[in-house]
Amino acid sequence: MKRNLITIGALAFTALLFGLTASGSAATIYDHAGPGPNPDGTSSYWGNPGSTPSGDVHDPRDEGVFDVTHMDVAFSGAALKVTIHSAFFGSSYMNRPEYSLGNLFLATAGWKPTGSADNHYQANSKDHTDTVWNYAIQLQADGDAQLLPVMVGKGVIAGGSLRDTQEWQYQTFSPETPLSTGTWGKTMDSLTITMDLPEEFSEVTSLGIHWTMFCGNDVIEGRVSPIPEPATSLLFGLGLAGLSGLLRRKTKQ
């Protein structure tokens, strides 16, 4: 009985601590351009290069501005905050329409690229993938972000202007009413998108996520799991603490 009390007490403390800190947590998807694995041991997604040379970043002028280094994703309940890190956002290319920002693609059934991690999924392309990108967040010029469902017959997924094998934008045949709206903004080295998603996203257990700029010179893609909402963890921890107290009282009687 004493051992059970200690175990329950430890679980209660862990749940309460997690509930107090979870709101500040975020997962990171890395896109390491050099040789070797990412900092977390995973393999970067390169995807099918199309007509460009094989590799993570297509940078023909060797300017170092197209490299997307990583993406921070906070996904809890139906709330989503994504921050993409790249020098591209502070470069002069941002003022040129041919290098505009792409859509943020979401896959609620998870990330399922074709190919293998060993060769950075170079067999995977927008027309040859097991990932179903069923939502796209479009970034409007005024800082608004709009979530649209990706639907066959309502639009097409366009590829980048150089790496045309990689998803850049969902283009609808006619104006569509967004399912949800949010905001986006950028600094010299990052782009942040924030949105409260529809309630059905709270049931998602693994979210695929993808972004590239118009040219497709670098693509970042991967999966994240939702962060348990702090209130849920706090309630669970309080319940365990109450159970521990009840068992302790019965043990003394």
N, C-alpha and C positions, 0 to 999 in steps of 0.2 A: 504493500500500500504506500509506504514512504517513497519507494522508487517511482511509483506512478504519480505521486504528488509533485515530485521534483521534475519529472518529464512534462507534466501539464503546466507547471509554473514556468518552465523554460520556454515552452511553446507560446504561452500567453505573453511573456516578455518580448519574444521575437516578433510576434504579430503586432503588438502595440508599437514597438520601435519602428517596424516597417511602415505601419500606418501613418506615423508621424513624419517619415522621410520620403515616402513613395512619390509624393507630388512633385518632388524636384528631380526625379529620375528620368533618364532618357537612354535609349539604345543608340549605338553608333554603328553605322555601316561604313566600312573603310573602302577606299579605292586607291590602294598603294600602287604607284606607277613603276617603282623600281623592281629589281629582282627580289625573290623571296616572298614570304607570306606577309599579310597585314599584321599590324600590332597585336591583334587578337588571335592570330594563327590561321585565319580564314584566307581563302584565295580571292583576289579581286575579280570582279566581273569585267571582262573586256567585250564579249559578244562578237558576233560576226562583223568583220571590218568592212565588208562590201568591197568597193574598189580602192579603198585606202590601205596603206601598209598595215600589217598585223601589229598589234600592240595596244596598250591601254589608252594612250593619248596620241591623237593625230595633231602634230604641231609643226607644220611644214616650214615655218620661219624660225622655229626654235626660240619662241618668245616667252614661253613658260606661263602663259596666261590661261590656257585652256584646261589645265589640270584640275579636276575635281578631286579633292583630297579625301573628304569624308562627309557624311550626312548624319546629323543628330535627329532622332525621331522620338518624340514623346507621344505615345498613343495610349490613352486611358479612357475607358468607357466609350463615349462617342466624340471625345476631344482629341484633336490632332494638332501637333506643332512640329514642323519640319524645318531644320536649318541646314542648308547646303553650303559647303565651304569651298571657295575657289577664288583665285585672283581675277577670274573672268569678269566678276561683277563690278570691279572697279576699273576695268580696262576701257580703252577707247572703242572697243568693239561693241560695247553696249549701246552706242549711239548709231550703230549701223543696222538697218532693218534685216539684212541677211544674216545677222548673228543674234537675233532676238531670243528671248527666253522660251523654253519649251513648256509643255504641260507636265504636271506631276501625275503620273499614272499609278493607280492603286488596283490591287488584285485581292479581293476578299477571300478567295479560296487558297491563298498562299502563293509562294514563289516557287515555280517549277521549271527552271530553264533546261533546255536540252544541252547535251554535251556533258563534259565533266569539269570539275574544279581544277584538275591537273593542267588543263590547257585554257583555263579561264573562260569556259563556256563559249568558245569561239564558233561552235555550231549553232548557237542560238541567234535567231533574228526575229523580227516582228512577224514574219510569215512562217517561221519554223520554231515554235515554242510551245511548251505545255502550260505556260502561264496564261491565265485568262485575265487580261487587263479590262476590268468591267466598269471602272470609273476613271475620269480624268478631271483634274483640277486645272482650270484655265485661268491664267493671270491677265487681268485687264489693265489697260494703260493707267487707270485712275487709282491703282492700288487695291482694287477689289479682286477677290478670288472666287470662282464659281465652280461648284461640283456638278458634273454632268455624267449621266450613265452612258457608257459606250455601247451602242446598239447597232447591230447589223441592219442595214437598210436606212438608218438615220444619219450615218456619217461614215467616215473612213479614218484609219490611223495612218498619218503621213510619216514618212521617215525623214531623217536629217538630210540636208542638202548635199553633204559629202558622204557621210555614213548613212546611206538611205535604207540600210537594213535595220536601223534602230529607231524605236518609237520616239517621235518628236512632238506631234500634236494630233489631237482628235479634231477633225474638221467635219462639222455638221452640214447637211445639205440645206437646212433652213434653221432659223433661230430656235433654240430650245430653252425652256424654263429651267433654271438651275434647281437642283434638289436641295442645295444648301449654299450659303455664301460665307466668305471669310475675308481675310486681308493678307496682303503680302508687302514686304519692304526689303530693302537691301542696304548693305554697307559696302565698303571698298573690297571686302573679302568674303561676304556671305549673303545668302538670300534666305529669308524666313517666311514661311507660309503658316498661317494659323486659321483653324476652322473648327466649328462644332458640326460634326457629321450627323447624318440621319441616325435614328435610334437603332436601326438594324446593325450598325457597325459595332454596337456593344456586344454582339454575339460572335464577333470575329475572333478566332483563336490564333491566326497567323496572317499577317498582312504583307503582301508583296508590294514593293515600291520602286519606282523608276523615274529618272530624270536625265535629260540632256538639253543642251542649247540647240539652236536651229541647225547648225552645221553638223551636230553629232560628233564633234571632235573628241569629246570624252563623255562616257556614259557611266552613271552610277546606278546600281541596281542590287536589290537584296530583299531580306525579310526581317520583320520585327514581330515580337509578341506584345500583346497589350499589357500595360502596367496595371495591376489591381488597384482599384480606386481606394484612396486612403480611408474613406469612411467604412468600406467593407472590412478592411484589415483591422481597423480600430474596434469595430463591433465584434469581430471574431476574437480578438485579443481580450476584450472585456468579458465575453462569454466564457472563455477558458479561465480567466482569472476568477470569475464567479464560481465556476465548477471546482476549481482548486480550493477555494475557500470553503465550499460546502463539504468536500471530501475531508478536508482538514478538521472541520468541526465534528463530522461523524466519527473520525478516528479518535478524537479526544473523548467522545462519549462512551 
